[in-house]
Amino acid sequence: MNPAAVAAGGFLGTLVLTTTLRAASELGLTRMDLPFLLGTALTTDRARAKALGYLLHFVNGQVFAFVYFAVFVAIHHFGWWLGALFGLAQGVFATTALVNILLPIIHPRMGTPLTAAPDVALVEPPGFLMRNYGPATPVVTLAAHIAYGALVGGFAAIGA
């Protein structure tokens, strides 16, 4: 497997994932704005939060691509279908434990079910499966992560 191919797959996969989520938001399927969600952990400035969030999301996309790569190497298997399976697992983790439980603990501007009325949170708490951002959010998020994983796995296979 070629690390450059994995990096390209990670970039393209992140581009597809981010574009899918943005398109779903514009189509009214979800109110989730992942770059804003990530960026507001770093700043209260809304415009700067989006820019930082996009940068952070693309960095994370590369990090996860190389985590997939390490697993591919360790198990001596790779391909788009295995990447899609990893993407599904990542999407399930993201919609359940990561965004619903872990992120509100460390995100300084995200509301929680315990946020008091006088407190003003910059970001609404996501709720279970991120359904506070719309009922289609879990489906769109899982589909986008599956596409990401398939692209990373596919590029890993091409680079082999």
MILUM-228725 format. One record per residue (C-alpha): residue in one letter; y, z, x. Coordinates in nm, 2 decimals, always signed. Example, Ala and Ser with C-alpha at 12.3 -4.5 7.8 and 13.67 -1.06 7.14 Angstrom:
<atoms>
+------+--------+--------+--------+
| rest |     c2 |     c3 |     c1 |
+------+--------+--------+--------+
|    A |  -0.45 |  +0.78 |  +1.23 |
|    S |  -0.11 |  +0.71 |  +1.37 |
+------+--------+--------+--------+
</atoms>
This chain:
<atoms>
+------+--------+--------+--------+
| rest |     c2 |     c3 |     c1 |
+------+--------+--------+--------+
|    M |  +0.00 |  +0.00 |  +0.00 |
|    N |  +0.35 |  -0.09 |  +0.12 |
|    P |  +0.62 |  +0.18 |  +0.09 |
|    A |  +0.89 |  -0.08 |  +0.05 |
|    A |  +0.70 |  -0.22 |  -0.25 |
|    V |  +0.68 |  +0.13 |  -0.40 |
|    A |  +1.06 |  +0.18 |  -0.34 |
|    A |  +1.13 |  -0.15 |  -0.51 |
|    G |  +0.90 |  -0.05 |  -0.80 |
|    G |  +1.08 |  +0.29 |  -0.82 |
|    F |  +1.42 |  +0.12 |  -0.83 |
|    L |  +1.31 |  -0.13 |  -1.10 |
|    G |  +1.12 |  +0.13 |  -1.29 |
|    T |  +1.42 |  +0.36 |  -1.30 |
|    L |  +1.64 |  +0.07 |  -1.40 |
|    V |  +1.41 |  -0.01 |  -1.69 |
|    L |  +1.37 |  +0.35 |  -1.79 |
|    T |  +1.75 |  +0.42 |  -1.78 |
|    T |  +1.83 |  +0.09 |  -1.97 |
|    T |  +1.57 |  +0.16 |  -2.23 |
|    L |  +1.71 |  +0.51 |  -2.30 |
|    R |  +2.07 |  +0.37 |  -2.30 |
|    A |  +1.97 |  +0.09 |  -2.54 |
|    A |  +1.79 |  +0.34 |  -2.77 |
|    S |  +2.10 |  +0.55 |  -2.77 |
|    E |  +2.32 |  +0.25 |  -2.86 |
|    L |  +2.08 |  +0.15 |  -3.14 |
|    G |  +2.10 |  +0.50 |  -3.29 |
|    L |  +1.73 |  +0.59 |  -3.21 |
|    T |  +1.83 |  +0.89 |  -2.99 |
|    R |  +2.15 |  +1.08 |  -2.90 |
|    M |  +2.01 |  +1.17 |  -2.56 |
|    D |  +2.22 |  +1.06 |  -2.26 |
|    L |  +2.01 |  +1.14 |  -1.96 |
|    P |  +2.27 |  +1.07 |  -1.70 |
|    F |  +2.52 |  +1.29 |  -1.88 |
|    L |  +2.25 |  +1.56 |  -1.92 |
|    L |  +2.19 |  +1.55 |  -1.54 |
|    G |  +2.55 |  +1.52 |  -1.44 |
|    T |  +2.68 |  +1.81 |  -1.65 |
|    A |  +2.46 |  +2.03 |  -1.44 |
|    L |  +2.70 |  +1.95 |  -1.15 |
|    T |  +3.04 |  +1.91 |  -1.32 |
|    T |  +3.23 |  +1.96 |  -1.64 |
|    D |  +3.43 |  +1.64 |  -1.60 |
|    R |  +3.26 |  +1.40 |  -1.85 |
|    A |  +3.32 |  +1.07 |  -1.66 |
|    R |  +3.22 |  +1.22 |  -1.33 |
|    A |  +2.91 |  +1.38 |  -1.49 |
|    K |  +2.79 |  +1.03 |  -1.61 |
|    A |  +2.85 |  +0.88 |  -1.26 |
|    L |  +2.68 |  +1.17 |  -1.08 |
|    G |  +2.40 |  +1.17 |  -1.34 |
|    Y |  +2.32 |  +0.80 |  -1.29 |
|    L |  +2.31 |  +0.85 |  -0.91 |
|    L |  +2.09 |  +1.16 |  -0.95 |
|    H |  +1.86 |  +0.97 |  -1.19 |
|    F |  +1.81 |  +0.69 |  -0.94 |
|    V |  +1.75 |  +0.93 |  -0.66 |
|    N |  +1.49 |  +1.11 |  -0.88 |
|    G |  +1.33 |  +0.77 |  -0.96 |
|    Q |  +1.28 |  +0.71 |  -0.59 |
|    V |  +1.14 |  +1.06 |  -0.53 |
|    F |  +0.89 |  +1.02 |  -0.82 |
|    A |  +0.79 |  +0.68 |  -0.70 |
|    F |  +0.69 |  +0.83 |  -0.37 |
|    V |  +0.51 |  +1.12 |  -0.54 |
|    Y |  +0.31 |  +0.85 |  -0.73 |
|    F |  +0.25 |  +0.67 |  -0.40 |
|    A |  +0.12 |  +0.99 |  -0.24 |
|    V |  -0.12 |  +1.04 |  -0.53 |
|    F |  -0.23 |  +0.67 |  -0.51 |
|    V |  -0.31 |  +0.71 |  -0.14 |
|    A |  -0.48 |  +1.04 |  -0.19 |
|    I |  -0.72 |  +0.91 |  -0.46 |
|    H |  -0.75 |  +0.56 |  -0.32 |
|    H |  -0.67 |  +0.40 |  -0.65 |
|    F |  -0.36 |  +0.22 |  -0.77 |
|    G |  -0.24 |  -0.03 |  -1.03 |
|    W |  -0.01 |  -0.07 |  -1.32 |
|    W |  -0.25 |  +0.11 |  -1.56 |
|    L |  -0.28 |  +0.42 |  -1.34 |
|    G |  +0.10 |  +0.42 |  -1.29 |
|    A |  +0.14 |  +0.39 |  -1.67 |
|    L |  -0.09 |  +0.69 |  -1.71 |
|    F |  +0.11 |  +0.89 |  -1.45 |
|    G |  +0.43 |  +0.78 |  -1.64 |
|    L |  +0.28 |  +0.91 |  -1.97 |
|    A |  +0.20 |  +1.25 |  -1.80 |
|    Q |  +0.55 |  +1.26 |  -1.65 |
|    G |  +0.70 |  +1.18 |  -1.99 |
|    V |  +0.50 |  +1.45 |  -2.17 |
|    F |  +0.60 |  +1.70 |  -1.90 |
|    A |  +0.97 |  +1.60 |  -1.93 |
|    T |  +0.98 |  +1.62 |  -2.31 |
|    T |  +0.80 |  +1.95 |  -2.33 |
|    A |  +0.83 |  +2.19 |  -2.03 |
|    L |  +1.10 |  +2.03 |  -1.81 |
|    V |  +1.39 |  +1.96 |  -2.05 |
|    N |  +1.30 |  +2.21 |  -2.32 |
|    I |  +1.21 |  +2.52 |  -2.11 |
|    L |  +1.30 |  +2.48 |  -1.74 |
|    L |  +1.63 |  +2.28 |  -1.76 |
|    P |  +1.81 |  +2.52 |  -2.00 |
|    I |  +1.73 |  +2.81 |  -1.76 |
|    I |  +1.91 |  +2.65 |  -1.46 |
|    H |  +2.16 |  +2.41 |  -1.63 |
|    P |  +2.49 |  +2.61 |  -1.64 |
|    R |  +2.64 |  +2.41 |  -1.93 |
|    M |  +2.34 |  +2.36 |  -2.16 |
|    G |  +2.33 |  +2.56 |  -2.48 |
|    T |  +2.02 |  +2.76 |  -2.57 |
|    P |  +1.89 |  +2.90 |  -2.89 |
|    L |  +2.04 |  +3.23 |  -2.77 |
|    T |  +2.39 |  +3.08 |  -2.70 |
|    A |  +2.64 |  +3.30 |  -2.89 |
|    A |  +2.89 |  +3.14 |  -3.14 |
|    P |  +3.20 |  +3.20 |  -2.92 |
|    D |  +3.02 |  +3.03 |  -2.62 |
|    V |  +3.08 |  +2.65 |  -2.60 |
|    A |  +2.81 |  +2.46 |  -2.44 |
|    L |  +2.88 |  +2.11 |  -2.30 |
|    V |  +2.53 |  +2.00 |  -2.37 |
|    E |  +2.33 |  +2.07 |  -2.68 |
|    P |  +1.99 |  +2.23 |  -2.62 |
|    P |  +1.72 |  +1.96 |  -2.65 |
|    G |  +1.47 |  +2.16 |  -2.86 |
|    F |  +1.09 |  +2.09 |  -2.87 |
|    L |  +1.01 |  +1.74 |  -2.76 |
|    M |  +1.39 |  +1.69 |  -2.74 |
|    R |  +1.40 |  +1.63 |  -3.11 |
|    N |  +1.75 |  +1.78 |  -3.14 |
|    Y |  +1.86 |  +1.45 |  -2.99 |
|    G |  +1.70 |  +1.26 |  -3.27 |
|    P |  +1.35 |  +1.22 |  -3.42 |
|    A |  +1.27 |  +0.90 |  -3.22 |
|    T |  +1.37 |  +1.06 |  -2.89 |
|    P |  +1.01 |  +1.17 |  -2.79 |
|    V |  +0.87 |  +0.82 |  -2.86 |
|    V |  +1.14 |  +0.64 |  -2.68 |
|    T |  +1.12 |  +0.88 |  -2.38 |
|    L |  +0.75 |  +0.84 |  -2.35 |
|    A |  +0.76 |  +0.46 |  -2.38 |
|    A |  +1.03 |  +0.45 |  -2.11 |
|    H |  +0.83 |  +0.67 |  -1.88 |
|    I |  +0.52 |  +0.47 |  -1.93 |
|    A |  +0.71 |  +0.15 |  -1.84 |
|    Y |  +0.85 |  +0.33 |  -1.53 |
|    G |  +0.50 |  +0.43 |  -1.42 |
|    A |  +0.35 |  +0.09 |  -1.49 |
|    L |  +0.62 |  -0.08 |  -1.27 |
|    V |  +0.57 |  +0.17 |  -0.99 |
|    G |  +0.19 |  +0.13 |  -1.00 |
|    G |  +0.22 |  -0.25 |  -1.03 |
|    F |  +0.45 |  -0.28 |  -0.73 |
|    A |  +0.22 |  -0.05 |  -0.54 |
|    A |  -0.07 |  -0.28 |  -0.62 |
|    I |  +0.13 |  -0.59 |  -0.51 |
|    G |  +0.22 |  -0.43 |  -0.18 |
|    A |  -0.14 |  -0.35 |  -0.11 |
+------+--------+--------+--------+
</atoms>
